[in-house]
Amino acid sequence: MNKKTLISINLSQAELDLLSELSEKKEMSKSAVLRQALRMMALIEQRISQGEKFYLESADKEKSEVLLV
């Protein structure tokens, strides 16, 4: 079993509200939301460092936005 470490984090009220909203929407604990966000950020960073591009595309595929992280 993976050893877990307890950390504390300072969030603004807006960040805490967003975390709570995502937690409820995804039906996940706040810790799980933060872990998932961390894994997603690591994946994005890894792929960008390999020369890949990261962008978002609208549902109608007419608009796209390149994100430089």
Secondary structure, DSSP 8 states (H G I E B T S, - for coil): ------------HHHHHHHHHHHHHHT--HHHHHHHHHHHHHHHHHHHHTT---EEE-TTSS-EEE---
